[in-house]
Amino acid sequence: MALDNPLTRQWLDLIAYAEGTDSARRGGGYDVMFGGGRFQDFSRHPDVVVSTKGFPKGSAAAGRYQFMPNTYAGAQKALGLQGFGPQEQDLAAIYLMKQRGVDPTKDPITPQTIAKLAPEWASLPTLQGKSFYGQPVKSLGELQGFLQKPSGGVPYQVNQAAGVTPVTLPRYDFQGALKNIVTQYALSGAAQPTGGDTQKAQVYLQAAEAIKADPDKYGEEGRALAEQYQYKANEVMFLGGAPGGNDPSKLIMDILGAKMSQKAYDESQAAQESLINSQLASAGPSATSAVDPNAQFISTVELGKALQRKYGPGGLRIGENPAFGRVGKHSPGSLHYQGRALDITDWGEGDWKNRTVQLGEQLRQALPGAQIFHPGYDPVGGHHEHIHLGLPEGKIPVTPELLKLIG
């Protein structure tokens, strides 16, 4: 039985520690309500909203693993559980873990597997060391310290590897961004050039000079781009630019914006990598283990491209990601600004809204741990016409469901 599995018990204890219901590992916490109060009736989830000074809007979370009423009701129905006792809570927690892609009977406790559960338990950290929901979170170092404490006089022996496997975060796909920008420029209405255009030539020259003035900012690719701009300035001066909405100045600004986004994004990723890996190193060799070499992951950008290939350029529009054009206004700290989210809009004819709902639900099933909001499932609002897809870690394991969806 799963509850007798030592690794499963370690997972359950870790979640209870992170949620603050059983920090001392006494095997309790099953009667704890949000805020620290207690309940006595285990026949059902108490479903009582409790407000605290630090969280005035309150929460109805309860039990060792701090289940919300609706979350527990779903697990209860799926498993046929009768009450809210200790065994029922354990089984429900295991069920939720498996729903998020973690099998506690065999999957080791690593930063990667912990991050998979971050969307289920806000106290568990993503690979960036933050809560999936912006709430207080336990650091990877704290969790590792907990695992190394004795349990019944014997320390946990999870992932005792010879060394720590560094975490590597994805980098900005500049080539993909450039290809997408140029493609959109070409599709915007290219036509035969007319007479010379001094104003547009000046725009190209100014862009080339801006890159030359700060070579460290743009690198080798920037210098090559400056030469292209100078050539383009001569071209539009003597041959003219394309009429209509195909404005070369917008193309230049989009490419420069992509270069600046690449620099900022890669610097941010490198800084987060350094912080995470220093925490893992200080936590000790058992903080992580080697990732399965056969494991397959897909990045946010790769997923967007796969959806475009599957549904065709006239079927889906992928946007709000630096690799697919400009990013508009979003909430502070949005995954869109980090290149880890994108918006999916159905451009096809017919019942686009129903197709959007269906695709959104398919993505939710295929990508456990991802942020998926769409018409019909929009807990944060603002997604009544498109799908929001966010990957907090920048990449996610490829599931059989996803292969079936994008294959």
C-alpha positions in Angstrom: 0.0 0.0 0.0 1.3 3.5 -0.9 0.9 4.7 2.7 3.4 2.0 3.9 6.0 3.2 1.4 8.9 5.1 3.2 9.4 7.5 0.3 5.7 8.3 0.3 5.8 9.1 4.0 8.7 11.4 3.4 6.8 13.2 0.7 3.8 13.6 3.0 5.9 14.8 5.9 7.6 17.3 3.7 4.3 18.8 2.5 3.0 19.0 6.1 6.2 20.7 7.2 6.0 23.2 4.3 2.3 23.9 5.1 3.2 24.4 8.8 0.8 21.8 10.2 3.4 19.3 11.4 6.8 21.2 11.5 8.2 18.9 14.2 7.3 15.7 12.3 5.1 14.2 15.0 2.8 12.5 12.6 0.0 15.0 13.3 -1.6 18.1 11.8 -4.7 16.3 10.6 -6.9 18.6 12.7 -5.3 21.9 11.9 -7.3 24.7 10.2 -5.9 27.7 8.5 -4.5 30.1 11.0 -3.6 27.3 13.5 -7.0 26.6 15.0 -8.3 23.0 15.5 -11.4 21.1 14.5 -12.8 17.9 16.0 -15.3 16.5 13.5 -13.4 14.3 10.9 -16.6 13.2 9.2 -16.2 15.9 6.6 -14.0 18.9 5.6 -14.9 21.7 8.1 -15.3 24.2 5.2 -14.9 27.2 7.5 -13.3 30.5 6.3 -10.8 31.8 8.9 -9.3 35.2 8.6 -5.9 36.3 10.1 -4.1 39.6 10.5 -1.7 38.6 7.8 -4.4 37.2 5.5 -7.6 39.2 6.2 -9.6 37.8 3.3 -9.4 34.4 4.9 -9.0 30.8 3.8 -11.0 27.6 4.4 -7.9 25.4 4.1 -7.8 22.5 6.6 -6.1 19.3 7.4 -2.5 18.2 7.5 -2.1 19.2 3.8 -4.3 22.3 4.0 -6.9 21.2 1.5 -9.3 23.8 0.2 -12.9 22.4 0.3 -13.4 22.1 -3.5 -10.0 20.5 -3.9 -10.7 17.9 -1.3 -14.2 17.3 -2.7 -12.7 16.5 -6.1 -10.2 14.0 -4.6 -12.9 12.6 -2.4 -15.2 11.9 -5.3 -12.4 10.4 -7.4 -11.2 8.1 -4.7 -14.6 7.3 -3.1 -13.5 8.6 0.3 -16.1 8.7 3.1 -14.7 11.3 5.5 -11.8 13.6 6.4 -9.8 11.4 8.7 -6.0 10.9 8.6 -6.0 8.1 6.1 -8.4 9.9 3.8 -6.3 13.0 3.9 -3.1 11.0 3.1 -4.8 9.3 0.2 -6.2 12.6 -1.1 -2.7 14.2 -0.9 -1.2 11.3 -2.9 -3.9 11.6 -5.5 -3.2 15.3 -5.9 0.5 14.7 -6.2 -0.1 12.1 -9.0 -2.4 14.6 -10.7 0.6 17.0 -10.8 2.9 14.4 -12.3 4.7 13.2 -9.2 4.4 9.5 -8.0 5.4 9.6 -4.3 6.0 5.9 -4.3 8.9 6.1 -6.7 9.7 9.8 -7.7 12.7 11.1 -5.7 12.5 14.4 -3.8 14.4 16.9 -6.0 14.0 20.6 -6.8 12.3 19.5 -10.1 9.7 17.2 -8.5 9.0 19.7 -5.7 8.5 22.4 -8.3 5.9 20.2 -10.0 3.8 20.4 -6.8 4.2 24.2 -6.4 0.9 24.8 -8.2 -0.9 22.5 -5.7 0.8 23.7 -2.5 1.7 27.4 -2.4 4.3 26.8 0.3 6.4 24.7 -2.0 8.9 26.6 -4.2 9.2 26.7 -7.9 12.7 26.3 -9.4 13.0 30.1 -9.0 12.5 29.7 -5.2 9.2 31.5 -5.3 5.6 30.5 -4.5 3.5 29.7 -7.6 0.9 32.0 -6.1 3.1 34.7 -4.7 2.6 33.6 -1.1 5.1 32.8 1.7 7.2 29.8 0.7 9.8 27.4 2.1 13.2 27.6 0.4 14.8 24.6 -1.1 17.5 24.9 1.6 14.8 24.8 4.4 13.2 21.7 2.8 16.5 19.9 2.5 17.4 20.8 6.1 14.1 19.2 7.2 14.8 16.1 5.2 18.1 15.7 6.9 16.6 15.8 10.4 16.1 12.4 12.2 12.8 10.7 11.8 12.3 8.2 14.6 16.1 8.6 15.3 17.0 7.9 11.7 17.7 10.7 9.1 15.8 10.5 5.8 17.9 8.8 3.1 16.5 10.5 0.0 18.7 11.2 -3.0 22.0 10.6 -1.4 23.9 11.4 -4.6 27.7 11.9 -4.9 27.2 15.5 -5.9 24.6 18.2 -6.7 23.2 18.4 -10.2 23.0 22.1 -11.1 19.7 23.6 -12.2 19.8 25.1 -15.7 17.1 27.6 -16.7 16.2 28.1 -20.4 17.6 31.1 -22.3 16.0 33.6 -24.6 15.4 32.3 -28.2 16.6 35.3 -30.2 16.7 33.4 -33.5 13.1 32.4 -33.0 12.1 35.9 -32.1 13.9 37.4 -35.1 12.3 34.9 -37.5 8.8 35.6 -36.1 9.3 39.4 -36.3 10.6 39.2 -39.9 7.7 36.9 -40.9 5.1 39.2 -39.4 6.8 42.1 -41.2 6.6 40.3 -44.6 3.0 39.3 -44.1 2.0 42.8 -43.2 1.8 43.8 -46.9 5.1 43.8 -48.8 4.9 45.5 -52.2 7.1 46.8 -55.0 9.2 49.8 -53.7 8.6 53.3 -55.0 10.9 56.3 -55.0 13.7 57.0 -52.5 12.7 57.7 -48.9 15.1 59.9 -47.0 13.1 59.7 -43.8 13.2 55.9 -43.6 16.9 55.9 -44.6 17.6 58.1 -41.6 15.7 55.8 -39.3 18.0 52.9 -40.4 21.1 55.0 -40.0 20.1 56.1 -36.5 19.5 52.5 -35.5 23.0 51.5 -36.8 24.6 54.4 -35.0 22.8 53.5 -31.7 24.2 49.9 -31.9 27.7 51.1 -32.7 27.6 53.6 -29.7 27.0 50.7 -27.2 28.7 47.6 -28.7 28.7 45.7 -25.3 25.0 46.0 -25.1 24.3 44.3 -28.4 27.3 42.0 -28.9 28.5 40.4 -32.2 25.0 40.0 -33.5 24.3 43.6 -32.9 27.3 44.7 -34.9 26.3 42.5 -37.8 22.8 44.0 -37.5 24.3 47.5 -37.7 26.0 46.7 -41.0 22.6 45.4 -42.3 21.0 48.7 -41.3 23.5 50.7 -43.1 23.0 48.7 -46.2 19.2 49.0 -45.8 19.6 52.8 -45.5 21.2 53.0 -48.8 18.6 50.7 -50.3 15.6 52.7 -49.2 17.4 55.9 -50.1 17.9 54.9 -53.7 15.2 52.3 -54.3 12.5 53.4 -51.8 10.7 51.5 -49.1 7.6 49.3 -49.3 4.4 51.3 -49.2 1.4 50.7 -47.1 1.6 49.5 -43.5 5.0 47.8 -44.0 7.0 50.4 -42.0 10.7 49.6 -41.7 11.0 51.7 -38.6 8.7 49.4 -36.8 10.8 46.4 -37.9 13.9 48.0 -36.6 12.3 48.8 -33.2 11.0 45.3 -32.9 14.4 43.7 -33.6 16.1 46.1 -31.2 13.5 45.4 -28.6 14.1 41.7 -29.0 17.8 42.1 -28.5 17.3 44.1 -25.3 14.8 41.6 -24.1 17.3 38.8 -24.7 20.0 40.6 -22.7 17.6 41.3 -19.8 16.1 37.9 -19.8 19.3 35.9 -20.0 20.9 38.0 -17.2 17.8 37.4 -15.0 18.0 33.6 -15.7 21.7 33.5 -15.0 21.2 35.3 -11.7 18.4 33.0 -10.7 20.5 30.0 -11.6 23.4 31.2 -9.5 21.1 31.8 -6.5 19.3 28.4 -6.8 22.5 26.4 -7.3 24.2 28.2 -4.3 21.3 27.2 -2.1 21.5 23.6 -3.3 25.2 23.5 -2.8 24.9 24.8 0.8 22.1 22.4 1.5 24.3 19.4 0.8 24.7 16.6 -1.8 21.2 15.1 -1.2 19.4 18.3 -2.3 19.0 17.0 -5.8 19.8 14.0 -8.0 20.6 13.5 -11.6 17.8 14.1 -14.0 16.7 11.1 -16.0 18.7 11.4 -19.3 15.7 10.0 -21.1 13.4 12.7 -19.7 12.0 15.1 -22.3 11.1 18.7 -21.6 9.6 21.4 -23.8 10.1 25.1 -23.3 7.4 27.8 -23.6 8.7 29.0 -27.0 9.0 25.4 -28.3 5.5 24.7 -27.2 4.2 27.8 -29.0 5.9 26.8 -32.2 4.6 23.2 -31.9 1.0 24.5 -31.6 1.6 26.8 -34.7 2.8 23.8 -36.7 -0.1 21.7 -35.6 -2.9 24.1 -36.3 -1.3 26.2 -39.1 -0.6 29.9 -39.3 -4.2 30.7 -40.0 -5.5 28.6 -37.1 -3.7 29.9 -34.0 -2.0 33.1 -33.2 0.7 32.9 -30.6 1.6 36.2 -28.9 2.5 38.1 -25.8 6.0 36.5 -25.7 9.2 38.1 -26.7 9.9 35.2 -29.2 6.6 35.9 -30.9 6.7 39.7 -31.1 6.1 42.5 -28.6 4.7 41.9 -25.1 1.9 44.3 -24.0 0.9 45.4 -20.6 0.5 42.8 -17.9 0.5 42.6 -14.1 3.9 43.3 -12.4 6.1 40.1 -12.3 4.0 38.5 -15.1 5.5 35.4 -16.7 4.9 37.2 -20.0 7.7 39.6 -19.3 10.0 36.7 -18.5 9.3 34.8 -21.7 7.6 32.0 -19.8 4.1 32.7 -20.9 2.2 33.2 -24.1 -1.4 33.8 -25.3 -3.1 31.5 -27.8 -5.9 32.9 -29.9 -8.0 30.9 -32.3 -8.1 32.8 -35.7 -10.1 30.2 -37.5 -13.6 30.5 -38.8 -16.7 29.1 -37.1 -17.1 28.4 -33.4 -13.8 29.7 -32.3 -14.9 30.1 -28.7 -15.8 26.4 -28.3 -12.6 25.3 -29.9 -10.7 27.6 -27.5 -12.4 26.0 -24.5 -11.6 22.5 -25.8 -8.0 23.3 -26.5 -7.6 25.0 -23.1 -9.0 21.9 -21.3 -6.7 19.6 -23.4 -3.7 21.7 -22.4 -4.7 21.6 -18.7 -4.8 17.8 -18.9 -1.6 17.6 -20.9 0.5 20.1 -18.8 0.1 19.5 -15.1 1.8 22.3 -13.2 1.3 24.9 -16.0 -0.8 28.0 -15.7 -3.7 27.5 -18.1 -6.6 30.0 -18.2 -9.2 30.1 -20.9 -12.9 30.8 -21.5 -14.8 28.6 -19.0 -11.8 28.4 -16.7 -10.7 31.8 -15.8 -10.1 32.2 -12.0 -8.0 35.4 -12.5 -10.2 37.1 -15.2 -9.4 38.6 -18.5 -9.2 35.4 -20.6 -12.6 35.2 -22.2 -11.3 35.2 -25.8 -7.9 33.5 -25.6 -5.8 30.9 -23.7 -3.1 32.0 -21.3 -0.3 29.4 -21.0 2.4 30.0 -18.5 5.3 27.7 -17.5 6.8 29.1 -14.2 10.0 27.1 -14.8 10.2 28.0 -18.4 9.9 24.4 -19.5 7.8 21.4 -18.6 8.0 17.6 -19.0 6.5 16.2 -22.2 3.5 14.0 -21.3 1.9 11.4 -23.5 -1.2 13.6 -23.6 0.9 16.5 -24.9 2.5 14.4 -27.5 -0.9 13.3 -28.7 -2.1 16.9 -28.7 0.8 18.5 -30.7 2.1 15.4 -32.5 
